[in-house]
Amino acid sequence: MEKQIRLDVSNMFAEKIGSEHGLNREQVDDFQKKADQIHRYIREAKKEGKMGFMELPFQDHHKIEEIENFAAQRKSEIENFVVLGIGGSALGSIALQTALKDPYHNIRTDVRNDTPRLFVPDNVDPVRFGSLLDELDLEKTLFNVISKSGGTAETMSQFLITRQAVIEELGKESLKDHFVATTSQESGYLIEIAKQEGIPTFPIPGNVGGRFSVLSPVGLLFGAFAGLDIYELLSGARFMDELCSTADLWNNPAYLNALLEYLAYQEGKKMSVMFPYAHRLKDVADWYRQLWAESLGKEVDRDGKEVNVGPTPIKALGATDQHSQVQLYMEGPYDKIINFLEVKNFERKLKIPDAYQEIEGVSYLGGHSLNHLLQTEKKATELALTKRQRVNKTIILPEIQEHTLGQLFYLLELQTAFIGELFNINVFNQPGVELGKSYAYGILGRKGYQEMKRKYDKSPDHSEEFIV
Ligand code: PA5
């Protein structure tokens, strides 16, 4: 069985798409020198410890065993495993669950076996979070509080609420049995609290940011509790690292994909759609949207010049969005590049039965399968977009399992690092996110953020003047 994921970029080029919107080979070749330079930079930065995500596939086996052992010990005691975290501390786990667990894992006891129900509420919506609390039997629940900084308002609020509930129902001494903290070991309030309460902890390496952390304990602990093969996930990432060890643009899928996105952006395709044709990959698209948006949306470049760059990532799902967004992609402005995710083999086949032979408009479906229908819909949409001169490319997964998903995560992370160099920006910071967090801290009265509160009070933005 072929295990390598593939990148098909033919529909990016003039031969298929026409010269008005299509690229040509020379445009790629012209960037080879630059690619050599970036390749050297990435290798050097990795050696200097600045590319933490590239170290994750090669992390110490003992650390993985610790994760596995912890999950194995605790799994039998619990019915619910709940991640408290947001953004990069939640989206990787959600992507893993949707991709690799049964779609109805939480309600199907027949497929769950010894795996707990899995919840990643992510948001702090009071209705949703409150409803989850109502549903959980706290005695059989383990909360994994994930926060690299150890101070994010949403995550710490979720922690304070669940902590109180556990104390009220089970007593303060049981906090250590119902919480685990995944956080920076060097700084932050969460590590301080965990030590104080005797809560076990797992580390988030200092050089790995939230959106690049899915292959760190952030995603791996979740994977271990979910019963996934986390060794295979890492093995897939190593496999992709090897495939991307060349500077040759035509042979390095991460670099080629990044460059094509960059060239399309320069030609006015400033929106990048991630369009999986498998429901299982829907939340990988969500994870990727954050990776792309937070890493690439930047005001200034490395030289401090104001650039305000960043492709807008859009998430779609086939075939659902054929009946929603595709009309816009086909006929709207030529400002998008479409990235299909295609799956060759689904793990099950569902046949469409023969019926209503006398009604031609329905009977033609009989004898086909949902698999064939979904794959055909992708091919048809791809062809129609290509005929309409809409640039598009496809990442093909032989099947969805840990190995191919590990490859995909790593490919998309490395391409983000590479395109960041083309834009000459720092992909690993997020000053815009920090600014919003600081205002929130100020408004909520956190010490040290009084200045943000003063700015907020003085700001005309929250006057009622324009509210109708
Ligand atoms: O990717 C990022 O850095 C962010 O999305 C963070 O993951 C998010 O803001 C949560 O931060 P923290 O893990 O520090 O609570």
Boltz pocket constraint, residues with backbone or C-beta under 6 A from the ligand:
constraints:
  - pocket:
      binder: B
      contacts: [[A, 86], [A, 87], [A, 88], [A, 89], [A, 146], [A, 147], [A, 148], [A, 149], [A, 150], [A, 151], [A, 152], [A, 155], [A, 209], [A, 210], [A, 211], [A, 212], [A, 294], [A, 430], [A, 433]]
      max_distance: 6.0
